[in-house]
Structures are given as structure tokens and as C-alpha cells.
Amino acid sequence: MPFSLPKQVCVLLILGAMVAGQSNSDVQSQKLEVMPETYADNEQAYLDLLAAALTRNTASRGYLVAYTKPGLPPGTFLRRIYGYKNYLVNLRGIDSNRITVIEGGTKDVLSTELWVVPNGAEAPRAVSELNLIPRLPSQFDTIFPDCPSEMTIYLEETLDSLRFYARALVENPNTTAKILTYPGRRASITKMRGVSNKVRAALIQNYHIDGKRIVTSSSKRRRDCSEVELWLTGT
């Protein structure tokens, strides 16, 4: 004779499953703030709100849904928003696996949504996706090797710029890298040529970019700070 549960037990099990399903559906993600384009100390204050919320809710995750603005080079945008994650992880002690960066597309103004997502809640999504190469030729980023910012939470190391630059080159194999350097007031043209050669070598050795896709050029025109412009051009 097959085993069967009493009707009362079956009813209780069904009700329990319904309640459990209802409680999961009631769990909602929370948008804490929308951080505008602002100064570094204000950005830290916004990010501190997210860090405090994640510290209080140890089972939750944090999401940074960021949107760029017209004219901002993609690499500059990426160094900015991943600098936010770096701040939360290395200065506020949030586990890296609890922070997700979502690269949104272009809006009228630069902004970053700060989200707290409890366990079981649906993660936020961007309304558009970042286009790494909006047009060709395109200036992807600019490195200032001898003029670091006085106060910033953005990623400013040369290797940070190259990481995103190489990603764009890998994802778009029909593009060519053009590295253009300008000497600053205290840098020689020879030194900047050496910088461009080091950047080229790093792309080849660290990211396996074909050297035939990389062109270097050094301008004699001086600028206030030395600059390394990272361009993407057609093949």
C-alpha cells in the first residue's frame, strides 16, 4: 500500500511553501543614493553610506550602476567607477565579491546609482550599456605620468589605464592602438619616447596585443603636465 501524508499535513506544507515564496518575493533591492559628478570628498561621503549599509546587512551585496556623459573618454570613465569599488574594498573593508560594478551607457550627466541588494532580491540593471568605442578614431584615455591628482579615489596608475585599454583592443580586433605622448614642462622629449615604448611593451607582454597593431608617436609640443594619450583607430 503506497504511503500518503494526512490531509492536514499536506495543507500545512503547501501553506508553508506559499509563505516562503511570498517572503522571497517581498525582498526588494534598495537604491540608496544617486551620486552626481562631484568632488572626491563628496564621493567618499556617498560611498561611505553604501559601506555602512553593507556592514549592517552582512548578507547583502552592493551594486554601482554608473552612467557616463558625452565626451568623456571610456577609459577615464572606467578608471573612475572602478576606483569607487577600490575605495569600498581597500579603504572601507568591504569584501570585493560583495561589490559589483555595472557599466551603463551615456546619459546627459555623469551619475552613479548606489544599490543595496539583500540575499534573494533581484539585482539592478542599467538601462543602457557602455560602448567602449563610440566612434573611430577615438581617444580612449589620457595618462598623466608626472602630475598625479592631489586628492582622488579614481584609479590613476598607468597599468590601470592599460588594463581597460587592452580590453577595448581585445574586444575590437579591427582597431589599432595609437600612443601619443606630449612632454611636460620638466620632461624631455626623449623621456616621453621612452614612456611610449614602455606602454607599448606592456600591451604586448602583459595583454598579448600584437605589436603590429600598436603605433607610437611623440610630439614636441609641451604641455603643463606630461601626457600619454591612448587612441583607438581603424586598421
C-alpha positions in Angstrom: 0.0 0.0 0.0 1.6 3.3 -1.0 2.4 5.8 1.7 0.4 9.1 1.8 0.5 12.1 4.1 -2.5 13.1 6.1 -4.6 15.9 4.5 -3.8 18.3 7.4 0.0 17.8 6.9 -0.3 18.4 3.2 -2.2 21.6 3.8 0.4 22.9 6.2 3.2 22.1 3.8 1.5 23.9 1.0 0.8 27.0 3.2 4.4 27.0 4.4 5.7 26.9 0.8 3.4 29.7 -0.2 4.5 31.9 2.8 8.1 31.2 2.0 7.7 32.1 -1.7 5.8 35.2 -0.7 8.6 36.3 1.7 11.2 35.9 -1.0 9.2 37.9 -3.5 8.9 40.7 -0.9 12.6 41.1 -0.6 13.5 44.2 -2.6 16.7 45.9 -3.7 17.2 49.4 -2.3 18.6 52.4 -4.2 20.4 54.3 -1.5 21.5 57.4 -3.5 22.4 58.7 -6.9 25.9 60.1 -6.8 26.3 63.0 -9.2 29.6 64.3 -10.7 31.2 65.9 -7.7 34.4 66.4 -5.7 36.4 63.5 -4.3 35.5 64.2 -0.6 31.8 64.2 -1.6 32.2 61.0 -3.5 33.7 59.4 -0.4 30.7 60.5 1.7 28.3 58.9 -0.8 30.3 55.7 -0.8 30.6 55.6 3.0 26.8 55.4 3.1 26.9 52.3 0.9 29.7 50.8 3.0 27.7 51.4 6.2 24.6 49.8 4.8 26.6 46.7 3.7 28.3 46.5 7.1 24.9 46.5 8.8 23.5 43.9 6.4 26.2 41.3 6.0 24.2 39.1 3.7 23.6 41.9 1.2 25.6 43.0 -1.9 26.4 46.4 -3.2 25.9 47.5 -6.8 27.4 50.6 -8.5 25.3 51.3 -11.6 27.2 54.0 -13.4 26.5 56.1 -16.4 29.0 58.2 -18.4 28.4 61.5 -20.1 29.0 62.8 -23.7 32.6 63.5 -24.4 34.1 61.6 -21.5 36.7 59.0 -22.8 35.7 55.5 -21.9 38.9 54.7 -20.2 38.6 57.7 -17.9 35.0 56.7 -17.0 36.1 53.1 -16.2 39.0 54.2 -14.0 36.6 56.4 -12.2 33.9 53.9 -11.4 36.3 51.0 -10.6 38.1 53.5 -8.3 34.8 53.6 -6.4 35.0 49.8 -5.9 38.6 50.0 -4.9 37.7 52.6 -2.3 35.0 50.4 -0.8 37.2 47.3 -0.7 40.6 48.7 0.3 39.6 51.7 2.4 36.2 50.6 3.9 36.9 46.9 4.2 34.1 45.5 2.1 34.7 42.1 0.5 35.4 42.5 -3.2 32.9 39.7 -4.0 30.2 41.8 -2.5 30.6 44.8 -4.8 29.5 44.7 -8.5 30.1 47.4 -11.0 27.6 47.8 -13.8 28.9 49.8 -16.8 26.0 51.9 -18.1 25.8 53.8 -21.3 25.7 57.6 -21.9 23.3 60.0 -20.3 23.2 63.8 -20.2 25.1 63.9 -17.0 27.6 61.6 -15.2 26.0 59.7 -12.3 26.3 56.5 -10.2 23.4 54.7 -8.5 24.3 53.1 -5.2 22.3 50.0 -4.5 22.0 47.5 -1.6 20.7 44.1 -2.7 19.6 41.7 0.0 20.0 38.0 -0.4 17.3 36.7 -2.8 16.5 40.1 -4.2 16.7 40.9 -7.9 19.9 42.8 -8.9 19.5 46.2 -10.6 20.2 46.7 -14.3 21.5 49.6 -16.3 19.1 51.0 -18.9 21.9 51.0 -21.5 25.4 49.5 -21.9 28.7 51.2 -22.2 30.1 51.5 -25.7 33.9 51.2 -25.5 34.4 52.7 -28.9 31.7 55.3 -29.7 33.5 56.3 -32.9 36.8 55.9 -34.7 39.3 57.5 -34.3 38.5 57.7 -30.6 40.6 59.0 -27.6 40.2 56.2 -25.1 42.1 57.7 -22.1 44.9 60.0 -21.1 47.7 59.2 -18.6 49.5 62.0 -16.7 52.7 60.2 -15.5 54.2 63.1 -13.6 51.1 65.0 -12.4 49.1 62.8 -10.0 45.9 64.3 -8.6 46.2 65.9 -5.1 43.0 64.1 -3.9 41.2 61.5 -5.9 39.7 58.0 -5.4 40.0 57.2 -9.1 42.5 54.6 -10.4 45.4 56.7 -11.8 48.2 54.2 -12.2 49.4 53.6 -15.8 48.7 49.9 -15.5 45.1 50.7 -14.6 44.7 52.7 -17.8 46.3 50.0 -19.9 44.1 47.3 -18.4 40.9 48.9 -19.8 42.7 50.0 -23.0 43.8 46.4 -23.7 40.3 45.2 -23.0 39.0 47.5 -25.7 41.6 46.3 -28.1 40.8 42.7 -27.4 37.1 43.2 -27.8 37.5 45.1 -31.0 40.2 43.2 -33.0 39.8 45.5 -36.1 41.2 48.5 -34.2 44.7 49.9 -33.9 46.3 51.3 -30.8 47.9 54.7 -31.2 50.0 56.0 -28.3 50.7 59.7 -28.5 53.0 61.5 -25.9 53.5 65.1 -25.1 56.3 66.3 -22.8 55.5 68.4 -19.8 57.5 71.4 -18.6 60.0 69.2 -16.8 60.2 66.2 -19.1 62.3 65.8 -22.2 61.0 64.5 -25.5 63.5 61.6 -25.2 62.0 60.7 -21.8 58.4 60.7 -23.2 59.6 58.5 -26.1 60.8 56.0 -23.5 57.4 56.2 -21.8 55.6 55.4 -25.0 57.9 52.5 -25.7 57.2 51.1 -22.2 53.5 51.4 -22.7 53.8 49.6 -26.0 55.9 46.8 -24.4 53.3 46.4 -21.5 50.5 46.0 -24.0 52.5 43.3 -25.8 53.9 41.4 -22.8 51.0 41.7 -20.3 48.0 41.7 -22.6 49.3 39.9 -25.7 48.4 42.6 -28.1 50.0 42.1 -31.5 52.8 44.7 -31.8 51.7 45.3 -35.4 48.5 46.9 -34.0 50.4 49.4 -31.9 51.7 52.7 -33.3 53.7 55.2 -31.1 54.2 58.9 -31.7 55.9 61.6 -29.7 55.0 65.3 -30.1 57.5 68.1 -29.4 54.7 70.4 -28.2 55.0 70.9 -24.5 52.0 70.9 -22.1 51.8 71.8 -18.4 52.0 68.2 -17.5 53.3 65.3 -19.5 50.6 63.4 -21.2 50.2 60.0 -22.8 47.1 59.8 -25.0 45.7 56.4 -25.7 43.8 56.3 -29.0 41.8 53.7 -30.9 41.9 54.0 -34.7 40.8 51.9 -37.6 43.1 49.3 -39.2 
